[in-house]
Amino acid sequence: MTIHYRYLIVGGGMTADAAVRGLRKVDPQGSIGLISAELYPPYKRPPLSKGLWLGKPWEKLWYRTETLNVRCHLGRTVTALNLSEKSVSDDVGVVYRFDKLLLAIGGTPIRLPFGEDDVLYFRDLSDYLQLRAAVEKKQRIAVIGGGFIGSEIAAALAVNGKQVVILFPEEGISARLFPKDLSQFLNDYYRQKGVEVRPGCSVTGLGRHNSKLVLTVQSSTGSESIEADAVVAGIGIRPNTALAEQAGLPVEDGIVVDEYLNAGHPDVYAAGDVARFYNPSLGAKIRVEHEDNARTMGELAGRNMAGERNLYHHLPYFYSDLFDLGYEAIGRTDARLSTVADWQEPYKKGVVYYLEHQRVRGVLLWNVWGKIEAARALIAQPGPFQPQDLKGRL
Ligand SMILES: Cc1cc2nc3c(=O)[nH]c(=O)nc-3n(C[C@H](O)[C@H](O)[C@H](O)COP(=O)(O)OP(=O)(O)OC[C@H]3O[C@@H](n4cnc5c(N)ncnc54)[C@H](O)[C@@H]3O)c2cc1C
């Protein structure tokens, strides 16, 4: 069977929905097909590790993309991209021809080399449903990974009365992102909330003993076993580049796109978590795994597919909630850079600036709201900035 669409989107995530909306703003009628490996039409991912655990209504999850005159092919995985025929084919042999194609295929969780069936890699709605069902019956949950997903899931489970142990090799929660003292504060804060925090721990094996899962954990003090009823992991994703690679499109930790979001072919675009792009304010190619990028880039890709010529120069921000704490961050919030902290109240409210060569490369707004635009403008400035120039700046 062969189907033709004027616009074909591979992927059913937040980027795909934004692309449909961008397309429809420019072309209200052209046919749009969306192919997603997931069984659900596009929905918001952030509530999976936050709002849904705090009673946010299920109905608010959905984008309702299918109401925009789009045909969704759900539960279908695209397995090949043929650029000379301008077609893709899926896992049941259907061929979809396109005039314009968007690859909004995101990433796949990195897996541990053990515990195949016993670790839940948290990424999508089916993972949320599986975890929700599991924790109905299970009390002690081990969370592997102290980054973005691990820290959110640990907080969500603790708020829901679960006994949580979070294990990660770094010294503190989100240590790759936050300055050391803030990350250490988070370790203590999680402990106050009842979470068992185990920094400096690498999980090296997983077995079973009676009905319990048993993690083998290495730390500076040696090896030990930790029991849990269920194990969740959030240890990063790898961008899904296989289709692009196989078709000969440029790939470099993501599908490389130009400023118009073309992926090395005039009729093929990529956006969202999978896309690597040049950002002028940072003067570097980046790939961003966050909502603002997915939504803004997705919409722009849709508009450009429908004939506009917009440049993607947006510097995306991201946000997270950890118990009662919340933050927004923009630019390179990389703990390896030098940082200047400007606290109104230590670790409760303040701004952290990340500097490199006397330029502000990133800004962390810790319980400070409404300052993203000002932070973005600061990152675009050439400087030079000294630490004292930044106190009270935002
Ligand atoms: C639990 C969770 C919480 C988050 N919370 C926040 C937050 O608080 N703040 C924030 O800024 N960001 C957050 N993010 C990040 C944000 O949700 C992502 O950046 C965004 O969802 C990326 O969207 P995407 O569509 O580019 O990729 P994905 O979400 O990965 O979607 C890719 C889609 O493509 C499909 N697909 C892949 N390969 C194929 C194929 N070959 N054939 C067909 N379909 C395919 C997948 O099934 C999926 O539907 C969170 C992410 C997660 C997982």
The ligand as an SDF file (V2000), in Angstrom:
LIG
                    3D

 53 58  0  0  0  0  0  0  0  0999 V2000
    9.1610   12.5510   31.6050 C   0  0  0  0  0  0  0  0  0  0  0  0
    9.6420   13.7910   30.9370 C   0  0  0  0  0  0  0  0  0  0  0  0
    9.4850   15.0310   31.5610 C   0  0  0  0  0  0  0  0  0  0  0  0
    9.9280   16.1790   30.9420 C   0  0  0  0  0  0  0  0  0  0  0  0
    9.7730   17.3650   31.5880 N   0  0  0  0  0  0  0  0  0  0  0  0
   10.2360   18.5010   31.0170 C   0  0  0  0  0  0  0  0  0  0  0  0
   10.1490   19.7500   31.6910 C   0  0  0  0  0  0  0  0  0  0  0  0
    9.6620   19.8260   32.8040 O   0  0  0  0  0  0  0  0  0  0  0  0
   10.6250   20.8460   31.0830 N   0  0  0  0  0  0  0  0  0  0  0  0
   11.1840   20.8120   29.8510 C   0  0  0  0  0  0  0  0  0  0  0  0
   11.6030   21.8570   29.3420 O   0  0  0  0  0  0  0  0  0  0  0  0
   11.2990   19.6410   29.1710 N   0  0  0  0  0  0  0  0  0  0  0  0
   10.8390   18.4900   29.7310 C   0  0  0  0  0  0  0  0  0  0  0  0
   10.9760   17.2960   29.0840 N   0  0  0  0  0  0  0  0  0  0  0  0
   11.5820   17.2710   27.7580 C   0  0  0  0  0  0  0  0  0  0  0  0
   10.5570   17.4540   26.6520 C   0  0  0  0  0  0  0  0  0  0  0  0
    9.3920   16.7670   26.9770 O   0  0  0  0  0  0  0  0  0  0  0  0
   11.1630   16.9380   25.3370 C   0  0  0  0  0  0  0  0  0  0  0  0
   12.1930   17.8130   24.9870 O   0  0  0  0  0  0  0  0  0  0  0  0
   10.1630   16.8540   24.2210 C   0  0  0  0  0  0  0  0  0  0  0  0
    9.1030   16.0140   24.5680 O   0  0  0  0  0  0  0  0  0  0  0  0
   10.8340   16.3410   22.9490 C   0  0  0  0  0  0  0  0  0  0  0  0
    9.8740   16.1410   21.9900 O   0  0  0  0  0  0  0  0  0  0  0  0
   10.2120   15.4490   20.5850 P   0  0  0  0  0  0  0  0  0  0  0  0
    8.8790   15.3510   19.9080 O   0  0  0  0  0  0  0  0  0  0  0  0
   11.2920   16.1730   19.9000 O   0  0  0  0  0  0  0  0  0  0  0  0
   10.7930   14.0200   20.9230 O   0  0  0  0  0  0  0  0  0  0  0  0
   10.1110   12.7640   21.6560 P   0  0  0  0  0  0  0  0  0  0  0  0
    9.3160   13.2060   22.8030 O   0  0  0  0  0  0  0  0  0  0  0  0
   11.2130   11.7790   21.8860 O   0  0  0  0  0  0  0  0  0  0  0  0
    9.1240   12.1870   20.5780 O   0  0  0  0  0  0  0  0  0  0  0  0
    9.5740   11.4560   19.4760 C   0  0  0  0  0  0  0  0  0  0  0  0
    8.4210   10.7210   18.8790 C   0  0  0  0  0  0  0  0  0  0  0  0
    8.8620   10.0470   17.7180 O   0  0  0  0  0  0  0  0  0  0  0  0
    8.4210    8.6930   17.7450 C   0  0  0  0  0  0  0  0  0  0  0  0
    9.3690    7.9270   16.9400 N   0  0  0  0  0  0  0  0  0  0  0  0
   10.6990    7.7880   17.1200 C   0  0  0  0  0  0  0  0  0  0  0  0
   11.2350    7.0390   16.1390 N   0  0  0  0  0  0  0  0  0  0  0  0
   10.2230    6.7310   15.3080 C   0  0  0  0  0  0  0  0  0  0  0  0
   10.1300    5.9740   14.1040 C   0  0  0  0  0  0  0  0  0  0  0  0
   11.2040    5.4460   13.5340 N   0  0  0  0  0  0  0  0  0  0  0  0
    8.9070    5.8240   13.5470 N   0  0  0  0  0  0  0  0  0  0  0  0
    7.7870    6.4000   14.0890 C   0  0  0  0  0  0  0  0  0  0  0  0
    7.8320    7.1140   15.2210 N   0  0  0  0  0  0  0  0  0  0  0  0
    9.0380    7.2780   15.8130 C   0  0  0  0  0  0  0  0  0  0  0  0
    8.4060    8.3500   19.2160 C   0  0  0  0  0  0  0  0  0  0  0  0
    7.6030    7.2350   19.4670 O   0  0  0  0  0  0  0  0  0  0  0  0
    7.8230    9.6550   19.7810 C   0  0  0  0  0  0  0  0  0  0  0  0
    6.4310    9.6810   19.6390 O   0  0  0  0  0  0  0  0  0  0  0  0
   10.5450   16.1100   29.6780 C   0  0  0  0  0  0  0  0  0  0  0  0
   10.7220   14.8760   29.0500 C   0  0  0  0  0  0  0  0  0  0  0  0
   10.2770   13.7310   29.6680 C   0  0  0  0  0  0  0  0  0  0  0  0
   10.5010   12.3930   28.9960 C   0  0  0  0  0  0  0  0  0  0  0  0
  1  2  1  0
  2  3  1  0
  2 52  2  0
  3  4  2  0
  4  5  1  0
  4 50  1  0
  5  6  2  0
  6  7  1  0
  6 13  1  0
  7  8  2  0
  7  9  1  0
  9 10  1  0
 10 11  2  0
 10 12  1  0
 12 13  2  0
 13 14  1  0
 14 15  1  0
 14 50  1  0
 15 16  1  0
 16 17  1  0
 16 18  1  0
 18 19  1  0
 18 20  1  0
 20 21  1  0
 20 22  1  0
 22 23  1  0
 23 24  1  0
 24 25  2  0
 24 26  1  0
 24 27  1  0
 27 28  1  0
 28 29  2  0
 28 30  1  0
 28 31  1  0
 31 32  1  0
 32 33  1  0
 33 34  1  0
 33 48  1  0
 34 35  1  0
 35 36  1  0
 35 46  1  0
 36 37  1  0
 36 45  1  0
 37 38  2  0
 38 39  1  0
 39 40  1  0
 39 45  2  0
 40 41  1  0
 40 42  2  0
 42 43  1  0
 43 44  2  0
 44 45  1  0
 46 47  1  0
 46 48  1  0
 48 49  1  0
 50 51  2  0
 51 52  1  0
 52 53  1  0
M  END
$$$$
